[in-house]
């Protein structure tokens, strides 16, 4: 309270009433106990990490673009998006299944199941990532002559990072389920970007060429260092909380939940990244670079949804296990509001500074400003329903999401294929924004139909139905 009162006195008189309320609200969140307060603290921590990580990612992309030029930078971002995409998919949903099961096991004191779940997930992630690596290498050998020559070596290097990307996702899910936001988010979103730039600068300093191949080598080293360090830190903390002891493994039950989640998140992740992939297939690397720079700049808004999603998953799971329908509805509306209003504020600020931000990548990148405005419309449409997909998955409705995301992905890819040949990168932005709108509508209808909650950022909890279907 002394800190808050001191901070209030330092504010200008005109800002003191509103600022004081905000400071007191933050103080209450940081000191209050309970599941809601824990979720809010995790959201704030995740938000802070994502702010820092967004700034680091943005800065790192600027440095890479300046070092390589738009052509080589376009090659790098296209390949790196593909590698991260398939690396995340290789977990087959286990990283989110941990968030679903671990809080419930913890609430019932089932530590044997927790040890079995976390250990099995780590092994599974490594094995599945290695399997995708092997499949990718076989595909590259068989069809390498059909791929543009400038993509072959970067893809080869990227495939080698696949097991560590999968392991990192499993470790992130483990930390999220335990309400450890710093350990969950900082390795991939803070440490890895710093290491990529550091390795790139060291390589160039040693005489390496300013190419996408050098950037992929830097990304490979950074990925291994990050994942191995995260593994050691997570293992130490798990043993401190749950101690060593017998493990109970229920692999088939976990897989039965993880695989539908994989289908949901896989289609969702494809939906998020399909625009860059399709642009890379149809257009030249320098156009990929411009589109990616615009999308990366607007990604400063995406971290709002990511932060709320990271905090809401464990909270939804705990309420479903122990709480009431009214509590679940209130948590869902809180999450939607926590998503939309900050996204609107940050989005308008980023758009206002768009020309300046894009010019940091290089003079040619300012051509992407129109794309930013188009993409913001889609981001805000999605933000209106908050982390609706997380709510459905935690409520055991993951199978319903598959068809919805498949429909949104189909519309996204179809629109991209139809619009890119005629409108270029502007067509890709329109297709992506439209697909986000379709996704938001489908999620709203699914939540309303299955859970009886009319989830919308402007709605009130009273609009929730009285019953949830089993």
C-alpha positions as CSV (number, residue, x, y, z in Angstrom):
1,X,0.0,0.0,0.0
2,X,2.9,2.4,0.7
3,X,4.3,1.8,-2.8
4,X,0.8,2.4,-4.3
5,X,0.3,5.6,-2.4
6,X,3.7,6.9,-3.3
7,X,3.1,6.1,-7.0
8,X,-0.3,7.9,-6.8
9,X,1.4,11.0,-5.4
10,X,3.9,11.0,-8.3
11,X,1.1,11.0,-10.9
12,X,-0.1,14.3,-12.4
13,X,-3.2,15.7,-10.8
14,X,-5.3,15.2,-13.9
15,X,-4.3,11.5,-14.0
16,X,-4.4,10.8,-10.3
17,X,-8.0,9.5,-9.9
18,X,-7.9,7.1,-12.9
19,X,-4.3,6.1,-12.2
20,X,-4.9,5.6,-8.6
21,X,-7.8,3.2,-9.3
22,X,-5.6,1.3,-11.8
23,X,-2.7,1.0,-9.3
24,X,-5.0,-0.2,-6.5
25,X,-6.6,-2.7,-8.8
26,X,-3.1,-4.0,-9.7
27,X,-2.2,-4.1,-6.1
28,X,-5.3,-6.1,-5.3
29,X,-4.6,-8.6,-8.0
30,X,-1.0,-9.1,-6.9
31,X,-1.9,-9.7,-3.2
32,X,-5.3,-11.4,-3.3
33,X,-5.6,-15.1,-3.0
34,X,-7.9,-17.4,-5.0
35,X,-8.1,-19.0,-8.5
36,X,-9.2,-15.9,-10.2
37,X,-6.4,-13.8,-8.7
38,X,-3.9,-16.5,-9.6
39,X,-5.1,-16.4,-13.2
40,X,-5.0,-12.6,-13.3
41,X,-1.4,-12.6,-12.0
42,X,-0.4,-15.2,-14.5
43,X,-2.1,-13.1,-17.3
44,X,-0.2,-10.0,-16.1
45,X,3.1,-11.9,-15.9
46,X,2.5,-13.5,-19.3
47,X,1.5,-10.1,-20.7
48,X,4.7,-8.5,-19.4
49,X,6.8,-11.4,-20.8
50,X,5.0,-11.1,-24.2
51,X,5.5,-7.3,-24.2
52,X,9.2,-7.9,-23.7
53,X,9.3,-10.8,-26.1
54,X,7.4,-8.9,-28.8
55,X,9.9,-6.1,-28.6
56,X,12.8,-8.5,-28.8
57,X,11.2,-10.4,-31.6
58,X,10.5,-7.2,-33.5
59,X,14.0,-6.0,-32.9
60,X,15.6,-9.3,-33.9
61,X,13.6,-9.3,-37.1
62,X,14.7,-5.8,-37.9
63,X,18.3,-6.8,-37.3
64,X,18.0,-9.9,-39.5
65,X,16.3,-7.9,-42.3
66,X,19.0,-5.3,-42.2
67,X,21.8,-7.9,-42.1
68,X,20.4,-10.0,-45.0
69,X,18.3,-7.7,-47.1
70,X,14.7,-8.4,-48.1
71,X,15.5,-11.3,-50.5
72,X,17.6,-13.5,-48.1
73,X,15.4,-12.4,-45.2
74,X,12.3,-13.6,-47.1
75,X,13.9,-17.0,-47.6
76,X,14.7,-17.3,-43.9
77,X,11.3,-16.3,-42.6
78,X,9.5,-18.6,-45.0
79,X,11.6,-21.6,-43.9
80,X,11.6,-20.7,-40.2
81,X,7.8,-20.4,-40.2
82,X,7.5,-23.9,-41.8
83,X,9.9,-25.4,-39.2
84,X,8.2,-23.9,-36.2
85,X,4.8,-24.8,-37.6
86,X,5.6,-28.5,-38.0
87,X,7.7,-28.6,-34.8
88,X,4.7,-27.5,-32.8
89,X,2.4,-29.9,-34.6
90,X,4.8,-32.8,-33.9
91,X,3.7,-32.7,-30.2
92,X,0.3,-34.1,-31.2
93,X,-1.4,-32.0,-28.6
94,X,0.4,-33.3,-25.6
95,X,1.7,-29.9,-24.6
96,X,-2.0,-28.7,-24.1
97,X,-3.2,-32.0,-22.7
98,X,-0.8,-31.4,-19.8
99,X,-2.6,-28.1,-19.1
100,X,-5.9,-30.0,-19.2
101,X,-4.9,-32.9,-16.8
102,X,-2.2,-31.6,-14.4
103,X,-4.4,-29.0,-12.5
104,X,-7.0,-31.7,-12.0
105,X,-4.4,-34.2,-10.7
106,X,-2.9,-31.5,-8.5
107,X,-6.4,-30.6,-7.0
108,X,-6.9,-34.3,-6.1
109,X,-3.3,-34.8,-4.8
110,X,-2.6,-37.4,-7.5
111,X,1.2,-36.8,-7.7
112,X,1.9,-40.2,-9.2
113,X,-0.2,-39.3,-12.2
114,X,1.6,-35.9,-12.4
115,X,5.0,-37.6,-12.5
116,X,3.8,-40.0,-15.1
117,X,2.2,-37.4,-17.2
118,X,5.1,-34.9,-17.3
119,X,7.7,-37.6,-17.9
120,X,5.7,-39.4,-20.6
121,X,5.1,-36.1,-22.4
122,X,8.8,-35.2,-22.5
123,X,9.7,-38.5,-24.0
124,X,6.8,-38.4,-26.4
125,X,7.8,-34.9,-27.6
126,X,11.3,-35.9,-28.3
127,X,10.3,-39.1,-30.2
128,X,7.6,-37.4,-32.2
129,X,9.9,-34.5,-33.1
130,X,12.5,-37.0,-34.2
131,X,10.0,-38.8,-36.3
132,X,9.0,-35.6,-38.1
133,X,12.7,-34.9,-38.6
134,X,13.1,-38.3,-40.3
135,X,10.0,-37.9,-42.5
136,X,11.2,-34.4,-43.5
137,X,14.6,-35.6,-44.5
138,X,13.1,-38.4,-46.6
139,X,10.8,-35.9,-48.3
140,X,13.7,-33.5,-48.9
141,X,15.7,-36.3,-50.5
142,X,12.8,-37.5,-52.7
143,X,11.4,-34.2,-53.8
144,X,14.3,-31.8,-53.3
145,X,14.6,-31.3,-57.1
146,X,11.0,-29.8,-57.1
147,X,11.9,-27.2,-54.5
148,X,13.4,-23.9,-55.3
149,X,17.2,-24.3,-54.9
150,X,17.6,-21.4,-52.4
151,X,15.2,-23.2,-50.0
152,X,16.9,-26.6,-49.9
153,X,19.8,-26.0,-47.5
154,X,17.8,-23.8,-45.1
155,X,15.1,-26.5,-44.9
156,X,17.7,-29.2,-44.2
157,X,19.1,-27.1,-41.3
158,X,15.7,-26.3,-39.9
159,X,14.6,-30.0,-39.8
160,X,17.5,-30.7,-37.4
161,X,15.9,-28.4,-34.9
162,X,12.6,-30.3,-34.9
163,X,13.0,-32.5,-31.8
164,X,14.1,-29.5,-29.7
165,X,11.1,-27.4,-30.8
166,X,8.8,-30.2,-29.8
167,X,10.5,-30.6,-26.4
168,X,10.3,-26.9,-25.8
169,X,6.5,-27.0,-26.4
170,X,6.1,-29.8,-23.9
171,X,8.1,-28.0,-21.3
172,X,6.1,-24.8,-21.9
173,X,2.9,-26.7,-21.4
174,X,4.2,-28.2,-18.2
175,X,5.1,-24.8,-16.8
176,X,1.8,-23.3,-17.8
177,X,-0.1,-26.0,-16.0
178,X,1.8,-25.3,-12.8
179,X,1.3,-21.5,-13.1
180,X,4.9,-20.8,-13.8
181,X,4.6,-18.1,-16.5
182,X,8.2,-16.9,-16.5
183,X,9.5,-20.4,-17.0
184,X,6.8,-21.2,-19.5
185,X,7.3,-18.2,-21.8
186,X,10.7,-16.7,-21.4
187,X,12.8,-19.5,-23.0
188,X,11.1,-19.5,-26.4
189,X,10.0,-15.9,-26.5
190,X,12.9,-14.1,-24.9
191,X,16.0,-16.3,-24.6
192,X,15.8,-18.0,-28.1
193,X,15.5,-14.7,-30.1
194,X,18.4,-13.2,-28.2
195,X,20.5,-16.3,-28.9
196,X,19.6,-16.3,-32.6
197,X,20.8,-12.7,-33.0
198,X,23.9,-13.3,-30.9
199,X,24.8,-16.4,-32.9
200,X,24.1,-14.6,-36.2
201,X,26.3,-11.7,-35.3
202,X,29.1,-14.0,-34.1
203,X,29.0,-16.0,-37.3
204,X,29.1,-12.8,-39.4
205,X,31.9,-11.5,-37.3
206,X,33.8,-14.7,-38.0
207,X,33.4,-14.2,-41.7
208,X,30.1,-16.1,-42.5
209,X,28.0,-14.7,-45.4
210,X,24.9,-12.5,-44.8
211,X,22.5,-15.2,-46.0
212,X,19.5,-17.2,-45.0
213,X,21.8,-20.3,-44.5
214,X,23.8,-18.5,-41.9
215,X,20.6,-17.3,-40.2
216,X,19.3,-20.9,-40.1
217,X,22.5,-22.1,-38.6
218,X,22.2,-19.5,-35.9
219,X,18.6,-20.5,-35.3
220,X,19.6,-24.2,-35.0
221,X,22.2,-23.5,-32.3
222,X,19.9,-21.2,-30.4
223,X,17.1,-23.7,-30.4
224,X,19.2,-26.5,-29.0
225,X,20.7,-24.2,-26.3
226,X,17.3,-22.9,-25.3
227,X,15.5,-26.3,-25.2
228,X,18.3,-28.1,-23.2
229,X,18.5,-25.2,-20.7
230,X,14.7,-25.2,-20.3
231,X,14.7,-29.0,-19.8
232,X,17.2,-28.8,-16.9
233,X,15.4,-25.9,-15.2
234,X,11.9,-27.5,-15.5
235,X,13.1,-30.9,-14.3
236,X,14.7,-29.3,-11.2
237,X,11.5,-27.4,-10.4
238,X,9.2,-30.4,-10.9
239,X,11.3,-32.5,-8.5
240,X,11.2,-29.7,-5.9
241,X,7.4,-29.5,-6.1
242,X,6.4,-33.2,-6.6
243,X,9.6,-34.9,-5.3
244,X,10.8,-38.2,-6.7
245,X,8.6,-41.3,-6.4
246,X,6.5,-43.8,-8.3
247,X,4.8,-42.8,-11.5
248,X,1.4,-43.8,-12.9
249,X,1.1,-43.8,-16.7
250,X,-2.3,-43.7,-18.4
251,X,-1.0,-43.0,-21.9
252,X,-4.1,-44.1,-23.9
253,X,-6.3,-41.8,-21.8
254,X,-3.9,-38.9,-22.3
255,X,-3.6,-39.6,-26.0
256,X,-7.3,-39.8,-26.4
257,X,-7.5,-36.2,-25.2
258,X,-4.3,-35.0,-26.8
259,X,-5.0,-36.1,-30.3
260,X,-8.3,-34.2,-30.7
261,X,-6.5,-31.2,-29.2
262,X,-3.7,-31.7,-31.8
263,X,-6.3,-31.6,-34.5
264,X,-7.8,-28.4,-33.1
265,X,-4.5,-26.6,-32.4
266,X,-3.0,-28.0,-35.6
267,X,-5.7,-26.6,-37.8
268,X,-5.6,-23.4,-35.7
269,X,-1.9,-23.1,-36.1
270,X,-2.1,-23.8,-39.8
271,X,-4.8,-21.1,-39.9
272,X,-2.5,-18.6,-38.3
273,X,0.5,-19.4,-40.5
274,X,-1.0,-20.5,-43.8
275,X,-0.9,-17.0,-45.2
276,X,2.9,-16.8,-45.0
277,X,3.2,-20.4,-46.4
278,X,0.9,-19.6,-49.4
279,X,2.7,-16.3,-50.0
280,X,6.0,-18.2,-50.0
281,X,4.7,-20.7,-52.5
282,X,3.2,-18.2,-54.9
283,X,5.4,-15.1,-54.6
284,X,9.1,-14.2,-54.6
285,X,11.2,-14.0,-51.4
286,X,11.2,-10.2,-51.2
287,X,7.4,-10.1,-51.2
288,X,7.4,-12.8,-48.5
289,X,9.7,-10.5,-46.5
290,X,7.3,-7.5,-46.9
291,X,4.3,-9.5,-45.9
292,X,6.0,-11.1,-43.0
293,X,7.3,-7.7,-41.7
294,X,3.7,-6.3,-41.8
295,X,2.3,-9.4,-40.1
296,X,5.1,-9.4,-37.5
297,X,4.5,-5.8,-36.7
298,X,0.8,-6.5,-36.1
299,X,1.8,-9.5,-34.0
300,X,2.5,-7.0,-31.3
301,X,-1.3,-7.2,-30.9
302,X,-1.5,-11.0,-31.0
303,X,0.4,-11.3,-27.7
304,X,-2.7,-10.0,-25.8
305,X,-4.7,-13.0,-26.8
306,X,-1.7,-15.3,-26.1
307,X,-1.2,-13.9,-22.6
308,X,-4.9,-14.3,-21.7
309,X,-5.0,-17.8,-23.2
310,X,-1.9,-18.8,-21.2
311,X,-3.6,-17.7,-18.0
312,X,-7.2,-18.9,-18.8
313,X,-6.4,-22.5,-19.5
314,X,-5.5,-23.6,-16.0
315,X,-8.3,-21.4,-14.5
316,X,-11.0,-22.9,-16.8
317,X,-9.7,-26.4,-16.0
318,X,-9.9,-25.8,-12.2
319,X,-13.4,-24.3,-12.4
320,X,-14.7,-27.2,-14.5
321,X,-13.2,-29.6,-12.0
322,X,-14.4,-27.9,-8.8
323,X,-16.6,-24.9,-9.6
324,X,-20.0,-24.0,-11.0
325,X,-21.4,-23.1,-14.4
326,X,-21.8,-19.5,-13.2
327,X,-18.1,-19.3,-12.3
328,X,-17.2,-20.7,-15.7
329,X,-19.3,-18.1,-17.5
330,X,-17.9,-15.3,-15.4
331,X,-14.3,-16.5,-16.1
332,X,-15.1,-16.7,-19.9
333,X,-16.5,-13.2,-20.0
334,X,-13.5,-11.9,-18.0
335,X,-11.1,-13.5,-20.5
336,X,-13.0,-12.0,-23.5
337,X,-12.8,-8.5,-22.0
338,X,-9.1,-9.0,-21.0
339,X,-8.5,-9.9,-24.7
340,X,-10.5,-7.3,-26.7
341,X,-9.9,-4.0,-25.0
342,X,-6.1,-4.2,-24.7
343,X,-6.0,-5.6,-28.2
344,X,-7.9,-2.6,-29.5
345,X,-5.7,-0.1,-27.7
346,X,-2.4,-1.7,-28.7
347,X,-3.6,-2.2,-32.2
348,X,-4.5,1.4,-32.8
349,X,-1.1,2.5,-31.3
350,X,0.8,0.1,-33.6
351,X,-1.2,1.2,-36.6
352,X,-0.6,4.9,-35.9
353,X,3.2,4.1,-35.8
354,X,3.0,1.7,-38.7
355,X,5.1,3.6,-41.3
356,X,7.9,4.3,-38.8
357,X,7.9,0.7,-37.6
358,X,8.1,-0.8,-41.1
359,X,10.8,1.6,-42.2
360,X,13.0,0.1,-39.5
361,X,13.2,-3.0,-41.6
362,X,14.3,-1.1,-44.7
363,X,12.8,1.4,-47.1
364,X,11.0,-1.2,-49.3
365,X,9.1,-2.6,-46.3
366,X,6.8,0.5,-46.0
367,X,4.8,-1.0,-48.8
368,X,3.2,-3.3,-46.2
369,X,1.4,-0.5,-44.3
370,X,-2.0,-1.3,-45.9
371,X,-1.6,-4.9,-44.9
372,X,-1.3,-3.9,-41.3
373,X,-4.7,-2.1,-41.3
374,X,-6.4,-5.1,-43.0
375,X,-4.8,-7.6,-40.5
376,X,-5.8,-5.5,-37.5
377,X,-9.5,-5.8,-38.5
378,X,-9.2,-9.6,-38.4
379,X,-7.3,-9.6,-35.1
380,X,-10.0,-7.5,-33.4
381,X,-12.7,-9.8,-34.8
382,X,-11.0,-12.8,-33.2
383,X,-10.4,-10.9,-29.9
384,X,-14.2,-10.3,-29.5
385,X,-14.6,-13.9,-28.3
386,X,-11.3,-14.1,-26.3
387,X,-9.7,-17.6,-25.8
388,X,-12.9,-19.4,-26.8
389,X,-11.0,-22.4,-28.2
390,X,-9.3,-22.8,-24.8
391,X,-12.6,-22.8,-23.0
392,X,-14.0,-25.5,-25.3
393,X,-10.9,-27.7,-25.0
394,X,-10.8,-27.4,-21.2
395,X,-14.5,-28.3,-21.1
396,X,-13.9,-31.5,-23.1
397,X,-15.5,-30.1,-26.3
398,X,-12.3,-30.4,-28.3
399,X,-13.9,-32.6,-31.0
400,X,-16.3,-29.9,-31.9
401,X,-13.5,-27.5,-32.6
402,X,-11.9,-29.6,-35.3
403,X,-14.7,-29.1,-37.8
404,X,-14.9,-25.4,-37.0
405,X,-11.2,-24.8,-37.5
406,X,-11.1,-27.0,-40.6
407,X,-13.8,-24.8,-42.1
408,X,-11.9,-21.6,-41.2
409,X,-8.6,-23.1,-42.6
410,X,-10.3,-24.1,-45.8
411,X,-11.7,-20.7,-46.3
412,X,-8.3,-19.1,-45.5
413,X,-6.4,-21.3,-47.9
414,X,-9.1,-21.0,-50.6
415,X,-9.2,-17.2,-50.3
416,X,-5.4,-17.0,-50.4
417,X,-5.2,-19.1,-53.5
418,X,-7.9,-17.0,-55.2
419,X,-6.8,-13.6,-54.1
420,X,-3.0,-13.7,-54.2
421,X,-2.7,-14.2,-58.0
422,X,-4.9,-11.1,-58.5
423,X,-4.0,-8.8,-55.6
424,X,-0.6,-10.1,-54.4
425,X,0.2,-9.6,-50.8
426,X,-2.9,-7.4,-50.2
427,X,-5.0,-10.4,-51.3
428,X,-3.2,-12.5,-48.6
429,X,-4.0,-10.0,-45.9
430,X,-7.7,-9.8,-46.9
431,X,-7.9,-13.6,-46.9
432,X,-6.3,-13.9,-43.5
433,X,-8.5,-11.2,-41.9
434,X,-11.6,-12.8,-43.4
435,X,-10.6,-16.2,-42.0
436,X,-10.2,-14.7,-38.6
437,X,-13.7,-13.3,-38.8
438,X,-15.1,-16.7,-39.8
439,X,-13.2,-18.3,-36.9
440,X,-14.6,-15.9,-34.4
441,X,-18.2,-16.4,-35.5
442,X,-17.8,-20.2,-35.5
443,X,-16.2,-20.2,-32.0
444,X,-19.0,-18.0,-30.6
445,X,-21.7,-20.3,-32.0
446,X,-19.9,-23.4,-30.7
447,X,-19.5,-22.0,-27.1
448,X,-23.1,-20.8,-27.1
449,X,-24.5,-24.1,-28.4
450,X,-22.4,-26.5,-26.2
451,X,-21.9,-24.5,-23.0
452,X,-24.8,-22.1,-23.0
453,X,-22.5,-19.1,-22.8
454,X,-23.0,-16.2,-25.3
455,X,-19.4,-15.3,-25.3
456,X,-18.7,-11.8,-26.6
457,X,-16.5,-9.0,-25.2
458,X,-19.5,-6.6,-25.0
459,X,-21.8,-9.1,-23.3
460,X,-22.5,-9.6,-19.6
461,X,-22.3,-12.8,-17.6
462,X,-26.1,-12.8,-17.2
463,X,-26.3,-13.8,-20.9
464,X,-24.9,-17.2,-20.0
465,X,-27.3,-20.1,-20.0
466,X,-28.3,-22.0,-17.0
467,X,-27.0,-25.4,-18.2
468,X,-24.0,-26.8,-19.9
469,X,-24.3,-29.9,-21.9
470,X,-22.3,-32.9,-20.8
